[in-house]
Amino acid sequence: MLILIVGTTLLFQLQWGDPLAVLALVLSAVFGAVGWGMLLTRLPKTPSQVSTIGSAMMLTFGVLGGTS
């Protein structure tokens, strides 16, 4: 995510705002993604359960994120 922010700042002159707020946002998103990944690797016991739980998580967060 930091590469994306630095790249868009350098290539497109995009202004992200307060650097500390952007850092906090990036860190919270990364920690959230790592947490969900750890949950997905801890709960299921078989590969089919990983597929089922992973699909359920994607659908849930897709709905929460506003996709239809």
Predicted model as a PDB file, atoms N, CA, C, CB and O in Angstrom, pLDDT in the B-factor column:
MODEL        1                                                                  
ATOM      1  N   MET A   1       0.830  -1.188   0.000  1.00 85.00           N  
ATOM      2  CA  MET A   1       0.000   0.000   0.000  1.00 85.00           C  
ATOM      3  C   MET A   1       0.872   1.248   0.000  1.00 85.00           C  
ATOM      4  CB  MET A   1      -0.943   0.000   1.207  1.00 85.00           C  
ATOM      5  O   MET A   1       0.539   2.248  -0.636  1.00 85.00           O  
ATOM      6  N   LEU A   2       1.978   1.184   0.710  1.00 83.00           N  
ATOM      7  CA  LEU A   2       2.857   2.349   0.704  1.00 83.00           C  
ATOM      8  C   LEU A   2       3.467   2.582  -0.675  1.00 83.00           C  
ATOM      9  CB  LEU A   2       3.961   2.182   1.741  1.00 83.00           C  
ATOM     10  O   LEU A   2       3.679   3.726  -1.077  1.00 83.00           O  
ATOM     11  N   ILE A   3       3.751   1.497  -1.399  1.00 91.00           N  
ATOM     12  CA  ILE A   3       4.261   1.648  -2.767  1.00 91.00           C  
ATOM     13  C   ILE A   3       3.212   2.325  -3.641  1.00 91.00           C  
ATOM     14  CB  ILE A   3       4.656   0.271  -3.365  1.00 91.00           C  
ATOM     15  O   ILE A   3       3.546   3.182  -4.460  1.00 91.00           O  
ATOM     16  N   LEU A   4       1.950   1.949  -3.475  1.00 90.00           N  
ATOM     17  CA  LEU A   4       0.867   2.578  -4.231  1.00 90.00           C  
ATOM     18  C   LEU A   4       0.786   4.067  -3.924  1.00 90.00           C  
ATOM     19  CB  LEU A   4      -0.472   1.902  -3.917  1.00 90.00           C  
ATOM     20  O   LEU A   4       0.635   4.878  -4.837  1.00 90.00           O  
ATOM     21  N   ILE A   5       0.883   4.430  -2.668  1.00 91.00           N  
ATOM     22  CA  ILE A   5       0.775   5.836  -2.280  1.00 91.00           C  
ATOM     23  C   ILE A   5       1.965   6.634  -2.797  1.00 91.00           C  
ATOM     24  CB  ILE A   5       0.674   5.966  -0.756  1.00 91.00           C  
ATOM     25  O   ILE A   5       1.798   7.721  -3.350  1.00 91.00           O  
ATOM     26  N   VAL A   6       3.164   6.093  -2.614  1.00 90.00           N  
ATOM     27  CA  VAL A   6       4.360   6.799  -3.097  1.00 90.00           C  
ATOM     28  C   VAL A   6       4.344   6.888  -4.622  1.00 90.00           C  
ATOM     29  CB  VAL A   6       5.652   6.085  -2.615  1.00 90.00           C  
ATOM     30  O   VAL A   6       4.679   7.928  -5.187  1.00 90.00           O  
ATOM     31  N   GLY A   7       3.955   5.799  -5.287  1.00 94.00           N  
ATOM     32  CA  GLY A   7       3.912   5.801  -6.744  1.00 94.00           C  
ATOM     33  C   GLY A   7       2.929   6.814  -7.304  1.00 94.00           C  
ATOM     34  O   GLY A   7       3.257   7.540  -8.243  1.00 94.00           O  
ATOM     35  N   THR A   8       1.728   6.875  -6.741  1.00 94.00           N  
ATOM     36  CA  THR A   8       0.748   7.839  -7.244  1.00 94.00           C  
ATOM     37  C   THR A   8       1.142   9.269  -6.916  1.00 94.00           C  
ATOM     38  CB  THR A   8      -0.626   7.541  -6.669  1.00 94.00           C  
ATOM     39  O   THR A   8       0.813  10.197  -7.653  1.00 94.00           O  
ATOM     40  N   THR A   9       1.847   9.441  -5.807  1.00 93.00           N  
ATOM     41  CA  THR A   9       2.320  10.781  -5.474  1.00 93.00           C  
ATOM     42  C   THR A   9       3.384  11.234  -6.465  1.00 93.00           C  
ATOM     43  CB  THR A   9       2.876  10.817  -4.044  1.00 93.00           C  
ATOM     44  O   THR A   9       3.365  12.379  -6.916  1.00 93.00           O  
ATOM     45  N   LEU A  10       4.309  10.344  -6.804  1.00 95.00           N  
ATOM     46  CA  LEU A  10       5.387  10.718  -7.728  1.00 95.00           C  
ATOM     47  C   LEU A  10       4.919  10.781  -9.176  1.00 95.00           C  
ATOM     48  CB  LEU A  10       6.534   9.734  -7.610  1.00 95.00           C  
ATOM     49  O   LEU A  10       5.279  11.711  -9.898  1.00 95.00           O  
ATOM     50  N   LEU A  11       4.122   9.808  -9.615  1.00 96.00           N  
ATOM     51  CA  LEU A  11       3.732   9.754 -11.022  1.00 96.00           C  
ATOM     52  C   LEU A  11       2.617  10.726 -11.388  1.00 96.00           C  
ATOM     53  CB  LEU A  11       3.304   8.367 -11.368  1.00 96.00           C  
ATOM     54  O   LEU A  11       2.642  11.332 -12.459  1.00 96.00           O  
ATOM     55  N   PHE A  12       1.641  10.873 -10.499  1.00 96.00           N  
ATOM     56  CA  PHE A  12       0.457  11.659 -10.830  1.00 96.00           C  
ATOM     57  C   PHE A  12       0.318  12.933 -10.003  1.00 96.00           C  
ATOM     58  CB  PHE A  12      -0.767  10.819 -10.651  1.00 96.00           C  
ATOM     59  O   PHE A  12      -0.676  13.651 -10.116  1.00 96.00           O  
ATOM     60  N   GLN A  13       1.323  13.209  -9.168  1.00 94.00           N  
ATOM     61  CA  GLN A  13       1.296  14.401  -8.304  1.00 94.00           C  
ATOM     62  C   GLN A  13       0.055  14.429  -7.407  1.00 94.00           C  
ATOM     63  CB  GLN A  13       1.343  15.674  -9.159  1.00 94.00           C  
ATOM     64  O   GLN A  13      -0.476  15.497  -7.100  1.00 94.00           O  
ATOM     65  N   LEU A  14      -0.395  13.254  -6.995  1.00 93.00           N  
ATOM     66  CA  LEU A  14      -1.577  13.134  -6.154  1.00 93.00           C  
ATOM     67  C   LEU A  14      -1.247  13.547  -4.723  1.00 93.00           C  
ATOM     68  CB  LEU A  14      -2.125  11.695  -6.188  1.00 93.00           C  
ATOM     69  O   LEU A  14      -0.226  13.130  -4.176  1.00 93.00           O  
ATOM     70  N   GLN A  15      -2.096  14.354  -4.122  1.00 93.00           N  
ATOM     71  CA  GLN A  15      -1.915  14.798  -2.740  1.00 93.00           C  
ATOM     72  C   GLN A  15      -2.790  13.959  -1.822  1.00 93.00           C  
ATOM     73  CB  GLN A  15      -2.253  16.304  -2.590  1.00 93.00           C  
ATOM     74  O   GLN A  15      -4.014  13.968  -1.955  1.00 93.00           O  
ATOM     75  N   TRP A  16      -2.177  13.233  -0.893  1.00 93.00           N  
ATOM     76  CA  TRP A  16      -2.909  12.341  -0.004  1.00 93.00           C  
ATOM     77  C   TRP A  16      -3.336  13.026   1.291  1.00 93.00           C  
ATOM     78  CB  TRP A  16      -2.067  11.133   0.315  1.00 93.00           C  
ATOM     79  O   TRP A  16      -4.138  12.464   2.037  1.00 93.00           O  
ATOM     80  N   GLY A  17      -2.834  14.204   1.577  1.00 93.00           N  
ATOM     81  CA  GLY A  17      -3.201  14.896   2.802  1.00 93.00           C  
ATOM     82  C   GLY A  17      -2.160  14.689   3.891  1.00 93.00           C  
ATOM     83  O   GLY A  17      -0.976  14.513   3.606  1.00 93.00           O  
ATOM     84  N   ASP A  18      -2.604  14.713   5.127  1.00 94.00           N  
ATOM     85  CA  ASP A  18      -1.731  14.595   6.289  1.00 94.00           C  
ATOM     86  C   ASP A  18      -1.004  13.251   6.287  1.00 94.00           C  
ATOM     87  CB  ASP A  18      -2.538  14.760   7.585  1.00 94.00           C  
ATOM     88  O   ASP A  18      -1.657  12.208   6.308  1.00 94.00           O  
ATOM     89  N   PRO A  19       0.327  13.247   6.261  1.00 91.00           N  
ATOM     90  CA  PRO A  19       1.070  11.988   6.197  1.00 91.00           C  
ATOM     91  C   PRO A  19       0.809  11.053   7.389  1.00 91.00           C  
ATOM     92  CB  PRO A  19       2.543  12.284   6.114  1.00 91.00           C  
ATOM     93  O   PRO A  19       0.770   9.835   7.212  1.00 91.00           O  
ATOM     94  N   LEU A  20       0.632  11.598   8.582  1.00 95.00           N  
ATOM     95  CA  LEU A  20       0.369  10.742   9.745  1.00 95.00           C  
ATOM     96  C   LEU A  20      -1.001  10.078   9.652  1.00 95.00           C  
ATOM     97  CB  LEU A  20       0.463  11.559  11.038  1.00 95.00           C  
ATOM     98  O   LEU A  20      -1.163   8.920  10.037  1.00 95.00           O  
ATOM     99  N   ALA A  21      -1.968  10.801   9.148  1.00 95.00           N  
ATOM    100  CA  ALA A  21      -3.302  10.217   8.980  1.00 95.00           C  
ATOM    101  C   ALA A  21      -3.286   9.134   7.900  1.00 95.00           C  
ATOM    102  CB  ALA A  21      -4.330  11.312   8.622  1.00 95.00           C  
ATOM    103  O   ALA A  21      -3.941   8.102   8.047  1.00 95.00           O  
ATOM    104  N   VAL A  22      -2.547   9.364   6.824  1.00 93.00           N  
ATOM    105  CA  VAL A  22      -2.435   8.362   5.760  1.00 93.00           C  
ATOM    106  C   VAL A  22      -1.721   7.125   6.286  1.00 93.00           C  
ATOM    107  CB  VAL A  22      -1.684   8.939   4.535  1.00 93.00           C  
ATOM    108  O   VAL A  22      -2.132   6.003   5.992  1.00 93.00           O  
ATOM    109  N   LEU A  23      -0.660   7.315   7.058  1.00 92.00           N  
ATOM    110  CA  LEU A  23       0.056   6.189   7.655  1.00 92.00           C  
ATOM    111  C   LEU A  23      -0.851   5.388   8.583  1.00 92.00           C  
ATOM    112  CB  LEU A  23       1.285   6.685   8.422  1.00 92.00           C  
ATOM    113  O   LEU A  23      -0.833   4.157   8.561  1.00 92.00           O  
ATOM    114  N   ALA A  24      -1.642   6.082   9.398  1.00 95.00           N  
ATOM    115  CA  ALA A  24      -2.578   5.384  10.290  1.00 95.00           C  
ATOM    116  C   ALA A  24      -3.612   4.598   9.493  1.00 95.00           C  
ATOM    117  CB  ALA A  24      -3.283   6.385  11.218  1.00 95.00           C  
ATOM    118  O   ALA A  24      -3.953   3.474   9.859  1.00 95.00           O  
ATOM    119  N   LEU A  25      -4.109   5.176   8.415  1.00 92.00           N  
ATOM    120  CA  LEU A  25      -5.083   4.487   7.569  1.00 92.00           C  
ATOM    121  C   LEU A  25      -4.473   3.258   6.916  1.00 92.00           C  
ATOM    122  CB  LEU A  25      -5.622   5.432   6.498  1.00 92.00           C  
ATOM    123  O   LEU A  25      -5.103   2.201   6.880  1.00 92.00           O  
ATOM    124  N   VAL A  26      -3.258   3.380   6.399  1.00 91.00           N  
ATOM    125  CA  VAL A  26      -2.582   2.257   5.757  1.00 91.00           C  
ATOM    126  C   VAL A  26      -2.324   1.150   6.770  1.00 91.00           C  
ATOM    127  CB  VAL A  26      -1.261   2.712   5.112  1.00 91.00           C  
ATOM    128  O   VAL A  26      -2.588  -0.019   6.490  1.00 91.00           O  
ATOM    129  N   LEU A  27      -1.815   1.504   7.937  1.00 93.00           N  
ATOM    130  CA  LEU A  27      -1.533   0.495   8.958  1.00 93.00           C  
ATOM    131  C   LEU A  27      -2.796  -0.219   9.427  1.00 93.00           C  
ATOM    132  CB  LEU A  27      -0.840   1.137  10.145  1.00 93.00           C  
ATOM    133  O   LEU A  27      -2.779  -1.431   9.639  1.00 93.00           O  
ATOM    134  N   SER A  28      -3.882   0.515   9.589  1.00 93.00           N  
ATOM    135  CA  SER A  28      -5.126  -0.130  10.020  1.00 93.00           C  
ATOM    136  C   SER A  28      -5.657  -1.070   8.944  1.00 93.00           C  
ATOM    137  CB  SER A  28      -6.185   0.925  10.364  1.00 93.00           C  
ATOM    138  O   SER A  28      -6.173  -2.140   9.268  1.00 93.00           O  
ATOM    139  N   ALA A  29      -5.544  -0.698   7.683  1.00 90.00           N  
ATOM    140  CA  ALA A  29      -5.990  -1.580   6.600  1.00 90.00           C  
ATOM    141  C   ALA A  29      -5.120  -2.831   6.513  1.00 90.00           C  
ATOM    142  CB  ALA A  29      -5.968  -0.832   5.260  1.00 90.00           C  
ATOM    143  O   ALA A  29      -5.630  -3.929   6.294  1.00 90.00           O  
ATOM    144  N   VAL A  30      -3.814  -2.668   6.683  1.00 91.00           N  
ATOM    145  CA  VAL A  30      -2.906  -3.806   6.621  1.00 91.00           C  
ATOM    146  C   VAL A  30      -3.151  -4.745   7.797  1.00 91.00           C  
ATOM    147  CB  VAL A  30      -1.445  -3.331   6.611  1.00 91.00           C  
ATOM    148  O   VAL A  30      -3.217  -5.961   7.612  1.00 91.00           O  
ATOM    149  N   PHE A  31      -3.286  -4.202   8.991  1.00 94.00           N  
ATOM    150  CA  PHE A  31      -3.542  -5.048  10.151  1.00 94.00           C  
ATOM    151  C   PHE A  31      -4.885  -5.761  10.044  1.00 94.00           C  
ATOM    152  CB  PHE A  31      -3.495  -4.219  11.423  1.00 94.00           C  
ATOM    153  O   PHE A  31      -5.009  -6.916  10.454  1.00 94.00           O  
ATOM    154  N   GLY A  32      -5.884  -5.087   9.500  1.00 90.00           N  
ATOM    155  CA  GLY A  32      -7.177  -5.727   9.297  1.00 90.00           C  
ATOM    156  C   GLY A  32      -7.093  -6.879   8.304  1.00 90.00           C  
ATOM    157  O   GLY A  32      -7.671  -7.942   8.533  1.00 90.00           O  
ATOM    158  N   ALA A  33      -6.380  -6.674   7.210  1.00 88.00           N  
ATOM    159  CA  ALA A  33      -6.232  -7.732   6.204  1.00 88.00           C  
ATOM    160  C   ALA A  33      -5.433  -8.909   6.760  1.00 88.00           C  
ATOM    161  CB  ALA A  33      -5.546  -7.180   4.940  1.00 88.00           C  
ATOM    162  O   ALA A  33      -5.759 -10.064   6.488  1.00 88.00           O  
ATOM    163  N   VAL A  34      -4.398  -8.625   7.531  1.00 93.00           N  
ATOM    164  CA  VAL A  34      -3.605  -9.698   8.129  1.00 93.00           C  
ATOM    165  C   VAL A  34      -4.448 -10.477   9.134  1.00 93.00           C  
ATOM    166  CB  VAL A  34      -2.342  -9.129   8.813  1.00 93.00           C  
ATOM    167  O   VAL A  34      -4.358 -11.702   9.210  1.00 93.00           O  
ATOM    168  N   GLY A  35      -5.257  -9.770   9.894  1.00 91.00           N  
ATOM    169  CA  GLY A  35      -6.121 -10.437  10.867  1.00 91.00           C  
ATOM    170  C   GLY A  35      -7.110 -11.381  10.217  1.00 91.00           C  
ATOM    171  O   GLY A  35      -7.297 -12.505  10.682  1.00 91.00           O  
ATOM    172  N   TRP A  36      -7.746 -10.934   9.141  1.00 86.00           N  
ATOM    173  CA  TRP A  36      -8.691 -11.802   8.435  1.00 86.00           C  
ATOM    174  C   TRP A  36      -7.974 -12.973   7.788  1.00 86.00           C  
ATOM    175  CB  TRP A  36      -9.461 -11.011   7.375  1.00 86.00           C  
ATOM    176  O   TRP A  36      -8.508 -14.081   7.746  1.00 86.00           O  
ATOM    177  N   GLY A  37      -6.763 -12.739   7.280  1.00 87.00           N  
ATOM    178  CA  GLY A  37      -5.988 -13.839   6.705  1.00 87.00           C  
ATOM    179  C   GLY A  37      -5.614 -14.871   7.757  1.00 87.00           C  
ATOM    180  O   GLY A  37      -5.665 -16.074   7.502  1.00 87.00           O  
ATOM    181  N   MET A  38      -5.238 -14.398   8.940  1.00 91.00           N  
ATOM    182  CA  MET A  38      -4.911 -15.329  10.027  1.00 91.00           C  
ATOM    183  C   MET A  38      -6.139 -16.104  10.476  1.00 91.00           C  
ATOM    184  CB  MET A  38      -4.308 -14.576  11.216  1.00 91.00           C  
ATOM    185  O   MET A  38      -6.051 -17.292  10.787  1.00 91.00           O  
ATOM    186  N   LEU A  39      -7.273 -15.438  10.509  1.00 86.00           N  
ATOM    187  CA  LEU A  39      -8.512 -16.122  10.874  1.00 86.00           C  
ATOM    188  C   LEU A  39      -8.854 -17.194   9.849  1.00 86.00           C  
ATOM    189  CB  LEU A  39      -9.668 -15.118  10.998  1.00 86.00           C  
ATOM    190  O   LEU A  39      -9.287 -18.289  10.210  1.00 86.00           O  
ATOM    191  N   LEU A  40      -8.660 -16.883   8.577  1.00 84.00           N  
ATOM    192  CA  LEU A  40      -8.960 -17.843   7.520  1.00 84.00           C  
ATOM    193  C   LEU A  40      -8.010 -19.035   7.550  1.00 84.00           C  
ATOM    194  CB  LEU A  40      -8.895 -17.164   6.164  1.00 84.00           C  
ATOM    195  O   LEU A  40      -8.392 -20.133   7.145  1.00 84.00           O  
ATOM    196  N   THR A  41      -6.788 -18.841   8.017  1.00 86.00           N  
ATOM    197  CA  THR A  41      -5.863 -19.967   8.093  1.00 86.00           C  
ATOM    198  C   THR A  41      -6.010 -20.755   9.387  1.00 86.00           C  
ATOM    199  CB  THR A  41      -4.444 -19.477   7.959  1.00 86.00           C  
ATOM    200  O   THR A  41      -5.546 -21.893   9.464  1.00 86.00           O  
ATOM    201  N   ARG A  42      -6.635 -20.189  10.390  1.00 89.00           N  
ATOM    202  CA  ARG A  42      -6.752 -20.862  11.684  1.00 89.00           C  
ATOM    203  C   ARG A  42      -8.028 -21.687  11.825  1.00 89.00           C  
ATOM    204  CB  ARG A  42      -6.695 -19.845  12.787  1.00 89.00           C  
ATOM    205  O   ARG A  42      -7.982 -22.791  12.368  1.00 89.00           O  
ATOM    206  N   LEU A  43      -9.144 -21.189  11.360  1.00 86.00           N  
ATOM    207  CA  LEU A  43     -10.424 -21.851  11.597  1.00 86.00           C  
ATOM    208  C   LEU A  43     -10.633 -23.154  10.823  1.00 86.00           C  
ATOM    209  CB  LEU A  43     -11.518 -20.916  11.260  1.00 86.00           C  
ATOM    210  O   LEU A  43     -10.956 -24.172  11.434  1.00 86.00           O  
ATOM    211  N   PRO A  44     -10.463 -23.154   9.522  1.00 88.00           N  
ATOM    212  CA  PRO A  44     -10.776 -24.373   8.767  1.00 88.00           C  
ATOM    213  C   PRO A  44      -9.744 -25.478   8.989  1.00 88.00           C  
ATOM    214  CB  PRO A  44     -10.866 -24.054   7.283  1.00 88.00           C  
ATOM    215  O   PRO A  44      -8.569 -25.217   9.245  1.00 88.00           O  
ATOM    216  N   LYS A  45     -10.219 -26.715   8.884  1.00 89.00           N  
ATOM    217  CA  LYS A  45      -9.349 -27.874   9.072  1.00 89.00           C  
ATOM    218  C   LYS A  45      -9.024 -28.589   7.765  1.00 89.00           C  
ATOM    219  CB  LYS A  45      -9.993 -28.845  10.027  1.00 89.00           C  
ATOM    220  O   LYS A  45      -8.005 -29.275   7.675  1.00 89.00           O  
ATOM    221  N   THR A  46      -9.873 -28.437   6.752  1.00 90.00           N  
ATOM    222  CA  THR A  46      -9.657 -29.115   5.471  1.00 90.00           C  
ATOM    223  C   THR A  46      -9.654 -28.080   4.344  1.00 90.00           C  
ATOM    224  CB  THR A  46     -10.755 -30.200   5.220  1.00 90.00           C  
ATOM    225  O   THR A  46     -10.156 -26.970   4.525  1.00 90.00           O  
ATOM    226  N   PRO A  47      -9.097 -28.430   3.193  1.00 87.00           N  
ATOM    227  CA  PRO A  47      -9.095 -27.489   2.063  1.00 87.00           C  
ATOM    228  C   PRO A  47     -10.502 -27.082   1.603  1.00 87.00           C  
ATOM    229  CB  PRO A  47      -8.349 -28.102   0.897  1.00 87.00           C  
ATOM    230  O   PRO A  47     -10.705 -25.953   1.157  1.00 87.00           O  
ATOM    231  N   SER A  48     -11.456 -27.984   1.708  1.00 90.00           N  
ATOM    232  CA  SER A  48     -12.817 -27.614   1.294  1.00 90.00           C  
ATOM    233  C   SER A  48     -13.420 -26.588   2.258  1.00 90.00           C  
ATOM    234  CB  SER A  48     -13.719 -28.869   1.221  1.00 90.00           C  
ATOM    235  O   SER A  48     -14.191 -25.721   1.845  1.00 90.00           O  
ATOM    236  N   GLN A  49     -13.069 -26.691   3.531  1.00 90.00           N  
ATOM    237  CA  GLN A  49     -13.544 -25.693   4.489  1.00 90.00           C  
ATOM    238  C   GLN A  49     -12.911 -24.329   4.216  1.00 90.00           C  
ATOM    239  CB  GLN A  49     -13.238 -26.141   5.926  1.00 90.00           C  
ATOM    240  O   GLN A  49     -13.567 -23.300   4.374  1.00 90.00           O  
ATOM    241  N   VAL A  50     -11.648 -24.315   3.810  1.00 87.00           N  
ATOM    242  CA  VAL A  50     -10.994 -23.053   3.453  1.00 87.00           C  
ATOM    243  C   VAL A  50     -11.742 -22.397   2.299  1.00 87.00           C  
ATOM    244  CB  VAL A  50      -9.505 -23.287   3.075  1.00 87.00           C  
ATOM    245  O   VAL A  50     -11.986 -21.191   2.314  1.00 87.00           O  
ATOM    246  N   SER A  51     -12.100 -23.185   1.311  1.00 89.00           N  
ATOM    247  CA  SER A  51     -12.822 -22.659   0.157  1.00 89.00           C  
ATOM    248  C   SER A  51     -14.182 -22.102   0.565  1.00 89.00           C  
ATOM    249  CB  SER A  51     -12.996 -23.749  -0.903  1.00 89.00           C  
ATOM    250  O   SER A  51     -14.573 -21.018   0.132  1.00 89.00           O  
ATOM    251  N   THR A  52     -14.887 -22.838   1.387  1.00 91.00           N  
ATOM    252  CA  THR A  52     -16.220 -22.411   1.807  1.00 91.00           C  
ATOM    253  C   THR A  52     -16.164 -21.155   2.660  1.00 91.00           C  
ATOM    254  CB  THR A  52     -16.912 -23.525   2.573  1.00 91.00           C  
ATOM    255  O   THR A  52     -16.902 -20.200   2.414  1.00 91.00           O  
ATOM    256  N   ILE A  53     -15.294 -21.151   3.661  1.00 88.00           N  
ATOM    257  CA  ILE A  53     -15.200 -19.997   4.559  1.00 88.00           C  
ATOM    258  C   ILE A  53     -14.649 -18.786   3.804  1.00 88.00           C  
ATOM    259  CB  ILE A  53     -14.304 -20.325   5.782  1.00 88.00           C  
ATOM    260  O   ILE A  53     -15.107 -17.663   4.017  1.00 88.00           O  
ATOM    261  N   GLY A  54     -13.669 -19.007   2.923  1.00 86.00           N  
ATOM    262  CA  GLY A  54     -13.131 -17.904   2.131  1.00 86.00           C  
ATOM    263  C   GLY A  54     -14.179 -17.273   1.239  1.00 86.00           C  
ATOM    264  O   GLY A  54     -14.249 -16.049   1.123  1.00 86.00           O  
ATOM    265  N   SER A  55     -14.998 -18.105   0.605  1.00 90.00           N  
ATOM    266  CA  SER A  55     -16.074 -17.572  -0.239  1.00 90.00           C  
ATOM    267  C   SER A  55     -17.097 -16.801   0.585  1.00 90.00           C  
ATOM    268  CB  SER A  55     -16.768 -18.706  -0.998  1.00 90.00           C  
ATOM    269  O   SER A  55     -17.569 -15.743   0.169  1.00 90.00           O  
ATOM    270  N   ALA A  56     -17.432 -17.329   1.743  1.00 90.00           N  
ATOM    271  CA  ALA A  56     -18.387 -16.639   2.615  1.00 90.00           C  
ATOM    272  C   ALA A  56     -17.833 -15.291   3.075  1.00 90.00           C  
ATOM    273  CB  ALA A  56     -18.729 -17.513   3.836  1.00 90.00           C  
ATOM    274  O   ALA A  56     -18.563 -14.301   3.127  1.00 90.00           O  
ATOM    275  N   MET A  57     -16.545 -15.254   3.406  1.00 86.00           N  
ATOM    276  CA  MET A  57     -15.932 -13.990   3.825  1.00 86.00           C  
ATOM    277  C   MET A  57     -15.926 -12.981   2.679  1.00 86.00           C  
ATOM    278  CB  MET A  57     -14.497 -14.228   4.327  1.00 86.00           C  
ATOM    279  O   MET A  57     -16.214 -11.802   2.887  1.00 86.00           O  
ATOM    280  N   MET A  58     -15.598 -13.442   1.465  1.00 86.00           N  
ATOM    281  CA  MET A  58     -15.585 -12.525   0.314  1.00 86.00           C  
ATOM    282  C   MET A  58     -16.974 -11.976   0.032  1.00 86.00           C  
ATOM    283  CB  MET A  58     -15.045 -13.235  -0.934  1.00 86.00           C  
ATOM    284  O   MET A  58     -17.127 -10.784  -0.234  1.00 86.00           O  
ATOM    285  N   LEU A  59     -17.984 -12.830   0.087  1.00 90.00           N  
ATOM    286  CA  LEU A  59     -19.349 -12.364  -0.160  1.00 90.00           C  
ATOM    287  C   LEU A  59     -19.799 -11.384   0.918  1.00 90.00           C  
ATOM    288  CB  LEU A  59     -20.315 -13.550  -0.226  1.00 90.00           C  
ATOM    289  O   LEU A  59     -20.407 -10.356   0.621  1.00 90.00           O  
ATOM    290  N   THR A  60     -19.496 -11.710   2.165  1.00 89.00           N  
ATOM    291  CA  THR A  60     -19.889 -10.818   3.268  1.00 89.00           C  
ATOM    292  C   THR A  60     -19.262  -9.445   3.133  1.00 89.00           C  
ATOM    293  CB  THR A  60     -19.499 -11.426   4.608  1.00 89.00           C  
ATOM    294  O   THR A  60     -19.952  -8.433   3.247  1.00 89.00           O  
ATOM    295  N   PHE A  61     -17.970  -9.401   2.892  1.00 85.00           N  
ATOM    296  CA  PHE A  61     -17.309  -8.119   2.790  1.00 85.00           C  
ATOM    297  C   PHE A  61     -17.633  -7.420   1.490  1.00 85.00           C  
ATOM    298  CB  PHE A  61     -15.829  -8.288   2.925  1.00 85.00           C  
ATOM    299  O   PHE A  61     -17.566  -6.192   1.429  1.00 85.00           O  
ATOM    300  N   GLY A  62     -17.981  -8.153   0.449  1.00 88.00           N  
ATOM    301  CA  GLY A  62     -18.455  -7.527  -0.772  1.00 88.00           C  
ATOM    302  C   GLY A  62     -19.760  -6.797  -0.534  1.00 88.00           C  
ATOM    303  O   GLY A  62     -19.945  -5.676  -1.008  1.00 88.00           O  
ATOM    304  N   VAL A  63     -20.662  -7.423   0.193  1.00 91.00           N  
ATOM    305  CA  VAL A  63     -21.953  -6.792   0.516  1.00 91.00           C  
ATOM    306  C   VAL A  63     -21.733  -5.584   1.434  1.00 91.00           C  
ATOM    307  CB  VAL A  63     -22.914  -7.818   1.192  1.00 91.00           C  
ATOM    308  O   VAL A  63     -22.329  -4.527   1.225  1.00 91.00           O  
ATOM    309  N   LEU A  64     -20.883  -5.744   2.443  1.00 88.00           N  
ATOM    310  CA  LEU A  64     -20.607  -4.640   3.357  1.00 88.00           C  
ATOM    311  C   LEU A  64     -19.911  -3.489   2.643  1.00 88.00           C  
ATOM    312  CB  LEU A  64     -19.755  -5.121   4.524  1.00 88.00           C  
ATOM    313  O   LEU A  64     -20.096  -2.327   3.007  1.00 88.00           O  
ATOM    314  N   GLY A  65     -19.106  -3.808   1.623  1.00 86.00           N  
ATOM    315  CA  GLY A  65     -18.396  -2.786   0.882  1.00 86.00           C  
ATOM    316  C   GLY A  65     -19.252  -2.072  -0.154  1.00 86.00           C  
ATOM    317  O   GLY A  65     -18.834  -1.056  -0.709  1.00 86.00           O  
ATOM    318  N   GLY A  66     -20.442  -2.593  -0.417  1.00 87.00           N  
ATOM    319  CA  GLY A  66     -21.356  -1.913  -1.327  1.00 87.00           C  
ATOM    320  C   GLY A  66     -21.439  -2.489  -2.722  1.00 87.00           C  
ATOM    321  O   GLY A  66     -22.088  -1.898  -3.586  1.00 87.00           O  
ATOM    322  N   THR A  67     -20.799  -3.632  -2.978  1.00 78.00           N  
ATOM    323  CA  THR A  67     -20.947  -4.225  -4.294  1.00 78.00           C  
ATOM    324  C   THR A  67     -22.265  -4.955  -4.382  1.00 78.00           C  
ATOM    325  CB  THR A  67     -19.790  -5.170  -4.602  1.00 78.00           C  
ATOM    326  O   THR A  67     -22.792  -5.433  -3.378  1.00 78.00           O  
ATOM    327  N   SER A  68     -22.786  -5.040  -5.567  1.00 64.00           N  
ATOM    328  CA  SER A  68     -24.080  -5.731  -5.688  1.00 64.00           C  
ATOM    329  C   SER A  68     -23.963  -6.992  -6.487  1.00 64.00           C  
ATOM    330  CB  SER A  68     -25.111  -4.831  -6.322  1.00 64.00           C  
ATOM    331  O   SER A  68     -24.955  -7.692  -6.684  1.00 64.00           O  
TER     332      SER A  68                                                      
ENDMDL                                                                          
END                                                                             
